[in-house]
């Protein structure tokens, strides 16, 4: 744990000016989290780097009335090594917390007290609710969560999707929807990556799998019709593996929260389910939980007010999403994600395609 450092007259160069006591006081007041009091001192309690961001846990001390104000905060900023190349991800996450989160039901994501993106230099920051003491990630990667934990995670994902299901602002003021021409360009880019990927793997990519990829590319326009129908769409997380969910600690009565929203978008909701289960779970666990979780997901959608989406439609969408996810290992390889991730994804998604008969969709 990093040694605490007081922030009084000036801010350490690696932290944005928003954590100066005066600026933090203004931000918390604007967010409705501080009334008459003021921030007197800020300490960095702990710091760590993730793959693409820097996370600092801040401890706050107040002067005056501060009842109900946060005693700690999470500050999320770009990872120095990726600040320029992944700036758009930061912009996207700031947009989520500033534009989408206020319109969502409470308890689905951490509360955001301040978020900014600098169009000039690409710097960005988020000041988020600190859930360290109340919540935890279910397991250490790559271990899957327990059955009970997984059910809680999927129910939360369903409530999140239901909140934006066929929302009138989708593709307008909330997210963007690709045109058929956009999709064609996207698959053309993918085809170029795939050719190089297949050359690299050589005989480690079987002829049967090569045929599957070529058929997917050739029939991509027809397969994309489901997305371009613009019906039964929602905001998807885009990176909905189970380690992007905070679960309440033992003895804590609270909701499961989702985090890391740099890949959100308007899409077919089952893409998140296929990403979570078919891409990340080996067959035994997926086969044991897939049907019960899809049932729970559909029941939760209905309980949350979604209408006109049958259980059969969910199955069809899920199988199509699983098929589309054979593209994921290729995209991951193309952006230099290490083989320890994409190779296992490739094997798991291909086994899911076989189990679910997804080749019938081609």
C-alpha positions in Angstrom: 0.0 0.0 0.0 1.4 3.4 -1.0 2.2 5.8 1.8 -0.3 8.6 2.2 0.6 12.1 0.9 -1.2 15.2 1.9 -2.3 17.5 -0.9 -2.5 21.1 0.4 -1.0 24.0 -1.6 -0.2 22.1 -4.7 -1.0 18.8 -6.4 1.6 16.1 -7.3 2.2 16.2 -11.0 0.7 12.8 -11.7 -2.7 13.8 -10.3 -5.1 16.2 -11.9 -6.0 19.6 -10.4 -9.5 18.3 -9.4 -8.0 16.7 -6.3 -6.8 20.0 -4.9 -9.0 20.7 -1.8 -10.7 23.7 -3.3 -11.5 22.0 -6.6 -12.6 18.9 -4.9 -14.9 20.9 -2.7 -16.5 22.5 -5.7 -16.9 19.1 -7.5 -18.6 17.5 -4.5 -20.9 20.4 -4.0 -21.9 20.4 -7.7 -22.6 16.6 -7.4 -24.8 17.2 -4.4 -22.5 15.3 -2.1 -21.3 18.1 0.1 -23.3 21.0 1.7 -21.8 23.5 4.1 -18.4 21.9 4.8 -15.3 22.0 2.7 -12.4 19.5 1.9 -9.4 20.4 4.1 -7.0 17.6 3.1 -6.7 14.8 0.6 -4.3 11.8 0.9 -3.5 9.2 -1.6 -4.1 6.0 0.4 -3.2 3.5 -2.4 -2.3 3.6 -6.1 -2.1 0.9 -8.8 -2.0 0.6 -12.5 -4.4 -1.5 -14.5 -3.7 -2.5 -18.1 -5.0 0.9 -19.5 -5.6 3.2 -16.5 -4.2 4.4 -13.2 -6.4 4.0 -10.0 -5.8 6.0 -6.9 -7.8 5.7 -3.7 -8.1 9.1 -2.0 -8.8 9.7 1.7 -10.7 13.0 2.5 -10.7 15.2 5.6 -13.3 18.0 5.9 -13.7 21.2 7.8 -17.3 22.1 8.8 -20.4 20.0 8.3 -19.7 17.0 6.1 -22.2 14.4 7.3 -23.0 12.0 4.5 -20.1 13.2 2.3 -17.7 10.5 1.0 -14.7 9.8 3.2 -12.8 8.2 0.4 -13.0 8.4 -3.4 -11.6 6.5 -6.4 -9.7 8.6 -8.9 -9.3 7.0 -12.4 -6.9 8.5 -14.9 -5.1 7.3 -18.0 -2.2 4.9 -17.7 0.8 7.0 -18.7 2.0 4.4 -21.2 -1.3 4.3 -23.0 -2.6 7.9 -22.4 -2.4 8.9 -26.1 -3.2 5.7 -27.9 -6.3 4.9 -25.7 -7.5 8.4 -25.2 -10.8 7.6 -27.0 -11.6 5.0 -24.4 -11.3 7.6 -21.7 -13.5 10.0 -23.6 -16.1 7.2 -24.0 -16.1 6.3 -20.3 -16.4 10.0 -19.3 -19.3 10.2 -21.6 -21.0 7.2 -20.0 -20.7 8.6 -16.5 -21.8 12.2 -17.5 -24.5 11.4 -20.0 -25.9 7.9 -19.5 -25.4 7.1 -15.8 -27.7 9.9 -14.6 -30.5 8.4 -16.6 -30.1 4.9 -15.3 -31.8 3.3 -12.3 -29.5 3.6 -9.2 -27.3 0.8 -8.0 -26.1 -0.5 -11.3 -22.8 1.4 -11.5 -20.6 3.3 -9.0 -21.7 6.9 -8.5 -19.6 9.5 -10.3 -18.9 12.8 -8.6 -16.9 14.4 -11.4 -15.6 13.5 -14.9 -13.7 15.5 -17.5 -12.1 14.9 -20.8 -9.6 17.4 -22.2 -10.1 17.7 -26.0 -6.8 19.6 -26.2 -4.4 17.1 -24.7 -6.5 14.0 -24.3 -6.1 13.9 -20.5 -9.2 12.7 -18.6 -10.3 11.8 -15.1 -13.2 10.3 -13.2 -13.9 10.7 -9.5 -16.0 7.7 -8.5 -17.7 6.2 -5.4 -15.2 4.0 -3.5 -16.7 0.6 -3.0 -13.6 -1.0 -1.5 -15.0 -1.6 1.9 -18.5 -2.7 0.8 -17.8 -4.7 -2.4 -15.3 -7.0 -4.0 -14.6 -8.8 -7.3 -15.9 -12.4 -7.0 -12.7 -14.2 -7.9 -9.2 -13.6 -9.1 -8.8 -14.0 -12.9 -9.1 -16.5 -14.5 -11.2 -18.4 -11.9 -15.0 -18.2 -12.6 -17.3 -17.1 -9.9 -19.6 -19.4 -8.0 -23.1 -20.3 -9.3 -24.7 -17.9 -6.8 -22.3 -15.1 -7.7 -22.9 -15.6 -11.4 -26.6 -15.5 -11.0 -26.3 -12.1 -9.2 -24.1 -10.8 -12.0 -26.4 -11.9 -14.8 -29.4 -10.5 -13.1 -27.6 -7.1 -12.8 -26.6 -7.3 -16.5 -30.3 -7.9 -17.4 -31.5 -4.9 -15.4 -28.8 -2.8 -17.1 -30.0 -3.9 -20.6 -33.6 -3.5 -19.6 -33.0 0.1 -18.6 -31.9 1.0 -22.2 -34.0 -1.6 -24.1 -35.2 0.0 -27.4 -34.7 3.4 -25.8 -35.8 6.2 -28.1 -32.5 8.0 -27.7 -30.4 4.9 -28.9 -28.3 5.9 -31.8 -29.5 9.5 -31.5 -28.3 11.2 -28.3 -27.1 7.9 -26.7 -24.5 6.0 -28.6 -24.3 5.5 -32.4 -25.8 2.9 -34.7 -23.7 1.7 -37.6 -25.1 1.7 -41.1 -24.9 -1.3 -43.4 -22.0 0.5 -45.2 -20.3 0.9 -41.8 -20.7 -2.8 -41.1 -19.3 -3.7 -44.5 -16.2 -1.6 -43.9 -15.8 -3.1 -40.4 -15.9 -6.7 -41.8 -13.5 -5.7 -44.6 -11.0 -4.6 -41.9 -11.6 -7.8 -40.0 -11.0 -9.9 -43.1 -7.5 -8.3 -43.5 -6.7 -9.0 -39.9 -8.0 -12.6 -40.2 -5.8 -13.3 -43.2 -2.7 -12.3 -41.3 -3.9 -14.2 -38.2 -4.4 -17.4 -40.2 -1.0 -17.1 -41.8 0.6 -16.7 -38.4 -1.2 -19.8 -36.9 -0.5 -22.1 -39.9 -1.5 -25.6 -39.1 -2.6 -24.5 -35.6 -5.8 -23.3 -37.2 -7.6 -26.2 -38.8 -9.1 -26.3 -42.2 -12.5 -26.7 -40.7 -12.1 -23.5 -38.7 -10.7 -21.6 -41.7 -13.8 -22.5 -43.6 -16.0 -21.3 -40.7 -14.2 -17.9 -40.8 -14.5 -17.6 -44.5 -18.2 -18.4 -44.4 -18.7 -15.8 -41.7 -17.0 -13.1 -43.7 -18.9 -14.1 -46.9 -22.3 -14.0 -45.2 -21.6 -11.1 -42.9 -24.1 -8.8 -44.6 -27.0 -11.3 -44.0 -25.8 -12.1 -40.4 -25.8 -8.3 -39.7 -29.4 -7.9 -40.6 -30.4 -8.7 -37.0 -28.4 -5.7 -35.8 -29.6 -3.4 -38.6 -33.3 -4.3 -37.7 -32.8 -1.8 -34.9 -35.2 -3.7 -32.8 -34.5 -5.3 -29.4 -31.3 -3.4 -29.0 -29.8 -1.9 -25.9 -26.7 -0.4 -24.5 -24.1 -3.1 -24.1 -21.1 -3.1 -21.8 -18.7 -4.4 -24.4 -16.3 -6.0 -21.9 -18.8 -7.8 -19.6 -16.6 -10.5 -18.2 -17.4 -11.4 -14.6 -14.3 -9.5 -13.2 -15.9 -6.2 -14.3 -18.6 -6.6 -11.6 -18.3 -5.6 -7.9 -20.3 -7.9 -5.6 -21.4 -7.0 -2.0 -19.1 -8.4 0.6 -20.4 -10.9 3.1 -22.9 -9.2 5.5 -23.4 -6.2 3.2 -26.9 -5.5 1.9 -26.3 -3.7 -1.5 -26.5 -4.3 -5.2 -24.0 -5.7 -7.7 -22.3 -2.9 -9.6 -20.7 -2.9 -13.0 -17.6 -0.9 -13.9 -15.1 -0.2 -16.7 -17.4 1.4 -19.3 -14.9 2.4 -22.0 -16.4 -0.1 -24.6 -20.1 0.6 -24.1 -22.3 0.9 -27.2 -25.7 0.4 -28.8 -25.9 -3.3 -29.8 -27.6 -6.6 -29.6 -27.7 -7.3 -25.8 -26.8 -11.0 -26.1 -23.3 -10.0 -27.2 -22.6 -9.3 -23.5 -23.9 -12.8 -22.5 -21.9 -14.6 -25.2 -18.8 -12.6 -24.3 -19.2 -13.5 -20.6 -20.0 -17.2 -21.0 -19.0 -18.6 -24.4 -15.7 -16.7 -24.7 -14.5 -17.0 -21.0 -15.9 -20.4 -19.7 -14.7 -23.9 -20.5 -17.4 -26.3 -21.7 -18.2 -28.1 -18.5 -19.1 -24.8 -16.6 -20.8 -23.2 -19.5 -22.9 -26.2 -20.2 -24.0 -26.4 -16.6 -24.9 -22.7 -16.2 -25.8 -21.5 -19.7 -29.5 -22.5 -19.8 -30.3 -21.5 -16.2 -28.6 -18.1 -16.7 -30.4 -17.4 -20.0 -33.7 -18.3 -18.2 -32.8 -15.9 -15.4 -31.8 -13.2 -17.8 -35.1 -13.5 -19.7 -37.2 -13.5 -16.5 -35.4 -10.4 -15.3 -36.0 -8.6 -18.5 -39.7 -9.3 -18.3 -39.8 -8.3 -14.6 -38.0 -5.0 -15.6 -40.6 -4.1 -18.1 -39.3 -5.4 -21.4 -42.1 -6.7 -23.7 -42.3 -8.4 -27.0 -39.0 -10.4 -26.6 -39.6 -14.1 -26.4 -37.5 -16.8 -24.9 -37.0 -18.2 -28.4 -35.8 -14.9 -29.7 -33.3 -14.8 -26.8 -31.9 -18.2 -27.8 -31.6 -17.2 -31.5 -29.8 -14.0 -30.6 -27.5 -15.8 -28.2 -26.4 -18.4 -30.8 -25.8 -15.6 -33.3 -23.8 -13.6 -30.8 -21.7 -16.7 -30.0 -21.0 -17.2 -33.7 -20.0 -13.5 -34.1 -17.6 -13.9 -31.2 -15.2 -16.1 -33.2 -14.0 -12.7 -34.5 -13.0 -11.6 -31.0 -9.6 -13.5 -30.7 -8.6 -12.1 -34.1 -9.4 -8.5 -33.1 -7.5 -9.1 -29.8 -4.5 -10.4 -31.7 -4.6 -7.4 -34.0 -4.2 -5.0 -31.0 -1.4 -7.0 -29.5 -3.3 -8.6 -26.6 -1.1 -11.5 -25.6 -1.7 -15.1 -26.7 -2.4 -16.2 -23.1 -5.7 -14.4 -23.5 -6.7 -14.8 -27.2 -5.6 -18.4 -27.7 -7.8 -19.6 -24.8 -10.7 -17.5 -26.1 -10.3 -19.0 -29.6 -10.5 -22.6 -28.2 -13.5 -21.8 -25.9 -15.5 -20.0 -28.4 -15.0 -22.7 -31.1 -16.2 -25.3 -28.6 -19.3 -23.2 -27.9 -20.0 -22.8 -31.6 -19.9 -26.6 -31.9 -22.1 -27.2 -28.8 -24.8 -24.8 -29.9 -24.8 -25.7 -33.6 -24.0 -22.1 -34.6 -22.7 -23.2 -37.9 -26.3 -23.9 -38.9 -26.8 -20.1 -39.0 -24.3 -19.7 -41.9 
